[in-house]
Amino acid sequence: MTRDAPVVVVRGGGGDADGVADAVSAAGGVVRRDMRGGTERGARDRIGSAERADRVERTDADALFAVGEDALLSLAAEDVSTPILPVDCTVGHRSVPPERVGDAVRRLRSGEGRVVSHPALSVAVAGEPAGTALADVTLMTDAPARISEYAISTPEERVGSFRADGVVVATPLGSTGYARAAGGPTLAPDTGVVAVPIAPYTTLPDSWVFRLPVVLSVERDEASVSLIVDAEERRSVPPHAPVELAVNGHLPFLRFGSDS
């Protein structure tokens, strides 16, 4: 990954991405702009596998800096081979603040970078595709202060059920976001996914770490329940319809030094 002038693709719109591009150039990198981002990610995701076949080719670039969460999460349904570095994101292990972009380019230039793999999740409701997630998948009761009963299963067993406002399942990348705020652990890469009840109706809530696939379901609803994929609401989920989560490929992420 060492070169005199690293080639960096900067994804994201607006002034923040412009500032990151300027910082890459100032640190001696070669910038390529990719204006695609969060505004189109839901539409692209719904197109399905045909769109994924149109591979995002960046094989001659050293890194892809995704500026902001929309730009990062928009990569979920794409086939990306260039190592990704989240910039200015609350989601993502070791997201780099904008003021550290120049240091990241210099470390890339000196050959410090290494690559770890994070999964993308396919989501289906009763067998019908419902999206692809890079960070997390959530079932949430729509009405405030109304709880429902949810269940979690693996291919081997029914793990358990609980009453709560909702449940979130997060990848290692997404475990630093909503799942952590709900009381879940931060996962290292390649450790599976974490399932965390949201505002559970108990004083001693459980959370679980699984290998995929995992199935969620609404066992009893006191209000309608919505499926949210990477912060985008996709559809309602009726009682007892299986919400199936499985690995849908892996994306490479850039790390420096001993970062996990």
C-alpha positions in Angstrom: 0.0 0.0 0.0 3.1 2.2 0.0 3.5 4.8 -2.7 4.9 8.3 -3.1 1.5 9.8 -3.8 -1.4 7.6 -2.4 -4.6 7.7 -4.5 -7.6 8.4 -2.3 -11.2 8.3 -3.4 -13.3 10.8 -1.4 -17.0 9.9 -1.2 -19.5 12.4 0.2 -21.1 15.7 -0.7 -20.9 19.2 0.6 -18.2 21.3 2.4 -17.1 18.5 4.7 -16.0 16.3 1.8 -14.4 19.3 0.1 -12.4 19.9 3.2 -11.3 16.3 3.4 -10.3 16.4 -0.3 -8.2 19.5 0.4 -6.5 17.8 3.4 -5.7 14.7 1.3 -4.0 16.9 -1.3 -2.1 18.9 1.3 -0.7 15.7 2.7 0.6 14.6 -0.7 -2.3 12.4 -1.8 -4.0 12.3 -5.2 -7.7 12.9 -4.9 -10.6 11.4 -6.9 -14.1 12.5 -6.0 -17.0 10.2 -5.8 -20.2 12.3 -5.3 -22.5 9.4 -4.6 -23.7 9.2 -1.1 -26.7 8.7 1.2 -29.4 10.3 -0.8 -29.6 7.5 -3.2 -28.6 4.5 -1.1 -32.1 3.3 -0.4 -33.1 3.4 -4.0 -29.9 1.6 -5.1 -30.4 -1.0 -2.4 -33.9 -1.8 -3.6 -32.6 -2.5 -7.1 -31.0 -5.6 -5.8 -28.4 -7.9 -7.3 -28.5 -6.5 -10.8 -27.1 -3.2 -9.5 -24.5 -5.1 -7.4 -23.2 -6.6 -10.6 -22.2 -3.1 -11.7 -19.1 -3.4 -9.6 -17.6 -0.2 -8.1 -14.1 -0.5 -9.6 -11.4 1.4 -7.7 -8.6 -1.2 -8.0 -5.9 1.4 -8.6 -6.8 3.5 -5.5 -5.2 3.0 -2.1 -8.2 4.0 0.0 -11.7 5.3 -0.1 -12.5 8.0 2.5 -16.2 7.9 3.3 -17.1 11.3 4.7 -20.1 11.2 7.0 -22.5 8.4 7.8 -24.6 8.7 4.7 -21.5 8.3 2.5 -20.3 5.3 4.6 -23.7 3.5 4.7 -24.3 4.0 1.0 -21.6 1.5 0.4 -23.6 -1.4 1.9 -25.1 -2.6 -1.4 -22.0 -2.0 -3.5 -19.2 -4.3 -4.4 -16.1 -2.4 -3.1 -12.6 -3.7 -3.3 -10.7 -0.6 -2.1 -10.1 -0.3 1.7 -12.6 2.1 3.3 -11.8 4.7 6.0 -14.8 6.3 7.8 -14.3 10.0 8.3 -16.4 12.0 10.8 -18.8 9.1 11.6 -20.3 8.0 14.9 -20.7 4.6 13.2 -17.5 2.6 12.6 -14.5 1.5 14.5 -11.7 4.1 14.6 -13.5 6.7 12.5 -11.1 9.5 11.7 -12.0 13.1 12.6 -11.6 15.6 9.7 -8.5 17.2 11.4 -6.7 13.8 11.4 -7.1 13.2 7.6 -3.7 14.5 6.8 -2.1 12.2 9.3 -4.0 9.2 7.9 -2.7 10.0 4.4 0.9 10.3 5.7 0.5 6.9 7.5 -0.9 5.4 4.3 2.0 6.8 2.4 4.5 5.2 4.8 2.8 1.8 4.5 1.2 1.6 7.9 -2.2 0.7 6.7 -3.7 -2.8 7.1 -7.1 -4.2 6.1 -9.9 -5.8 8.2 -13.1 -7.2 6.9 -16.7 -6.2 7.9 -19.8 -8.0 6.7 -22.8 -6.5 5.0 -26.2 -8.0 6.0 -29.0 -9.1 3.7 -32.4 -8.5 5.2 -35.6 -10.4 4.2 -39.1 -10.4 5.7 -40.9 -13.7 5.1 -38.6 -14.4 2.2 -39.0 -11.0 0.6 -35.8 -8.9 0.2 -35.9 -5.8 2.3 -32.5 -4.2 2.0 -28.8 -4.5 2.8 -27.2 -3.2 6.0 -23.6 -2.3 6.9 -24.2 -1.1 10.4 -27.5 -2.3 11.9 -31.0 -3.6 11.5 -33.8 -2.5 13.9 -37.3 -3.5 14.7 -39.1 -0.7 16.5 -42.6 -0.2 17.8 -44.0 2.9 16.1 -46.2 4.3 19.0 -44.4 6.0 21.9 -44.3 4.1 25.2 -45.9 1.0 23.6 -44.0 -2.2 23.9 -44.1 -5.4 21.9 -42.8 -8.9 22.3 -39.8 -9.9 20.2 -38.0 -13.2 19.6 -34.5 -14.1 18.4 -33.6 -17.4 16.8 -30.6 -19.0 15.2 -30.7 -22.1 12.9 -29.9 -24.2 16.0 -32.3 -22.8 18.5 -34.8 -20.2 19.7 -32.6 -18.1 21.8 -35.3 -16.2 23.7 -38.0 -13.6 23.7 -38.5 -10.3 25.5 -40.8 -7.4 25.8 -39.3 -4.1 24.7 -39.7 -1.0 22.5 -37.6 -2.8 19.9 -34.5 -4.8 19.1 -31.4 -3.8 17.2 -28.9 -6.2 15.6 -25.5 -4.6 14.8 -22.4 -5.7 12.9 -19.0 -5.0 14.5 -18.9 -1.8 12.4 -22.3 -0.7 13.7 -21.8 -1.9 17.3 -20.3 1.5 18.2 -23.6 3.3 17.3 -27.2 2.7 18.3 -26.6 -0.8 19.7 -24.0 0.6 22.1 -26.3 3.4 23.2 -28.9 0.7 23.9 -26.4 -1.1 26.2 -24.6 -3.5 23.9 -20.9 -4.3 23.7 -18.5 -3.0 21.1 -17.5 -5.9 18.8 -14.1 -6.5 17.3 -14.0 -7.3 13.6 -15.0 -10.9 12.6 -16.8 -11.7 15.9 -20.4 -11.9 14.6 -23.3 -9.6 15.3 -24.8 -8.3 18.6 -28.6 -8.3 19.3 -29.7 -5.7 21.9 -33.2 -5.1 23.2 -34.3 -1.4 23.2 -35.8 -0.2 26.4 -36.7 -3.7 27.6 -39.4 -4.3 30.2 -36.9 -5.8 32.7 -34.2 -4.5 35.1 -31.7 -7.2 34.0 -31.8 -7.2 30.2 -29.7 -9.6 28.1 -27.8 -9.0 24.9 -26.4 -11.7 22.6 -23.5 -12.1 20.2 -24.2 -14.5 17.4 -22.7 -15.8 14.2 -25.1 -15.3 11.3 -27.7 -16.2 10.1 -30.1 -14.8 12.8 -33.9 -14.6 12.6 -36.0 -11.9 14.4 -39.7 -11.9 14.8 -42.6 -10.0 16.4 -44.4 -12.4 18.7 -47.0 -9.9 19.9 -47.6 -6.3 18.9 -49.4 -3.6 20.9 -48.7 -1.2 18.0 -47.3 -1.5 14.5 -43.7 -2.4 14.2 -41.3 -1.0 11.6 -38.1 -2.4 10.0 -35.2 0.1 9.9 -32.1 -0.8 7.9 -29.1 1.5 8.5 -31.3 4.3 9.8 -33.8 4.1 6.9 -37.3 2.9 7.6 -38.2 0.2 5.0 -41.5 -1.4 5.9 -43.9 -2.6 8.6 -43.4 -6.1 10.0 -46.5 -8.2 10.9 -46.5 -10.6 13.9 -44.7 -13.9 13.4 -43.2 -12.9 10.0 -39.5 -14.0 10.1 -37.0 -11.2 9.6 -33.9 -13.1 8.3 -30.4 -11.6 8.6 -27.5 -13.3 6.7 -24.1 -12.4 5.4 -24.2 -10.6 2.0 -20.5 -10.3 1.3 -17.7 -8.4 3.1 -16.2 -4.9 2.7 -12.6 -4.1 3.4 -11.8 -1.4 6.0 -8.5 0.4 6.5 -6.8 0.3 9.9 -3.5 1.7 11.2 -1.1 0.3 13.8 -2.7 -1.8 16.5 -6.2 -0.4 15.9 -8.9 -3.1 16.1 
